[in-house]
Every structure is written in structure tokens, then in C-alpha cells.
Amino acid sequence: VSAAKHQGRPLYALQRAGRVVPEKTKGIRIFLAQVIDIDLPRISFRVSCSRGTYVRSLAHSLGMRLGCGAVLSALVRERSHPFGLDQAHGLEEVLSDPSGFPSKVLSLKQALPDWPMIRLNDVQAGMVRNGMRLRIEEVGQPEGDASRALFLDDREEPLALMEAKRDGGGHVWTILRGLWSSDGN
């Protein structure tokens, strides 16, 4: 069973405690299902699916439908948007070249490609560094209904992760996580 919760407790904890585990269902999407190798009783396959898909449950469900049962013995997540194994580096590779570590780390802009970015002027950036909220009318809001954004300073360096919130009669950007250093950069 999964870590999904029922009344604040993970389902696996209920099962381990010998309690009845409620069956939780939700819609998922399978974009690709591809058999890689068959060496009975083992079958290797690749799945491209929507978030929230429990591949172990998918294997169990397929085994039940086929009438033979099935368990997942290994799982490799090849991609979790925007990250993929093609960007990964092994521990030995990283440890063998400590000076090369910075080149192996993704920038925030690369790690958060779906977050809209808003560039601030120097005065606005100073206000954020001082923990102040910024009125959306003064700074702007990204296209669509984005409620979160990556704010950049006037040099286009990441400054803060921000969230739009209602404040009294208006809307403001509030700081989720400041990204500036103690020297203001």
C-alpha cells in the first residue's frame, strides 16, 4: 500500500497496525506502455504515466486481471519532469572531481521551467530582500492563472520564490523562499 493518507495516517501505517485499509482510487493516465523483455516469469516494461501513478499498484492490477498475480521487483524512475536520468551524475563521478561540481548542478531556471519569471527593478528587489510583500499591480502577474513565480533581480539572478495571496482588498506577492545571500546578492 502507498503513503497516501486516510484521516491523517499513511495507508501503509494502517496496514502495519492490522487495521482495515480503505481503498483509494484516483484517475491516472498511461501515455505509453512498452514491453522491453520477456523471460518468464519476469517481464521488463517501460511506462510513461501521469503524476500520482503507483507503478507497483499498476503491476499488481495487471497481474490480477491476467489471473496470474504480479509484483514489481525493481523500479527505475527514468524521468520526473523536468529531470531525467540523462542529467544525472553518479556519486563516484561527483566525488572524483569536486571542482567540477558546480557544472553538474542545474540552475533554478532549469529546475523550475514551469514557474513564470518576473524581473524586478533594484528598488523592488531591495523590498523583497527586506521581507516586504509586493503589490501585484506594482510588479505584475505572469500570464495565465499562475499563483507562484520565480522573481529575478535586475541582473536576472534568482531572488525569491513568491506566491500570490489575497491581502485585505488586494493581492500581493509573498515570499515562499528567499534565495539571496546575506551580502544582498
Buried (B, 14 or more C-beta within 10 A) or exposed (E): BEEEEBEEEBBEBBEEEEEEBEEEEEEEEEEEEEEEEEEEEEEEBEBEBEEEBBEBBBBBEBBEEEEEEBEEEEEEEEEEEEBEEEEEEEEEEEEEEEEEEEEEEEEBBEEBEEBBBBBBEEEBBEBBBEEEBBEBEEBEBBEEEBBBBBBBBEEEBBBBBBBBEEEEEEBBBBBEEBBBEEEEE
